[in-house]
């Protein structure tokens, strides 16, 4: 797959960022999980919740990135072939 057009790589990145943000917005520690894991030594149930939230957000964002990249690659391929005809 070739990602020549700007939209073919911007869409997957924006979609993955949106999924990451949505998961952190809907998971109890929220965006404070980032600072809890990075800047504060992780201890106790708050650290466990923060690690869970970041892990869930990152894994779902990665899945969204891969799915959207494949979809955009296929759309770019179809557009390129349609323009050749």
C-alpha positions, 0 to 999 in steps of 0.5 A: 500500500502506498500512502501518497495523499496526505489524507491517507495518513492523516485520517488514521492518525487522527482516528487513533488520537480520537480513540485514545482521547475517547477511552481516557475521557470515559475511563475513571482516571481520565487524562490524569492517568498520564501524569499519574504514570509518568511523573508520580511513582506508581503505587496503590489502586490509583496507579493500577487504574491509571495503568489500566486506562492507559493500556486500554487507550493505547491498545484500542488506539493501535487497533484503530490506527491499523484498521484505518490505515488499511481502509485508507490504503484500500481507498487510495488504491481504488482511487488510483485505479479509478483515475487510470481508467 
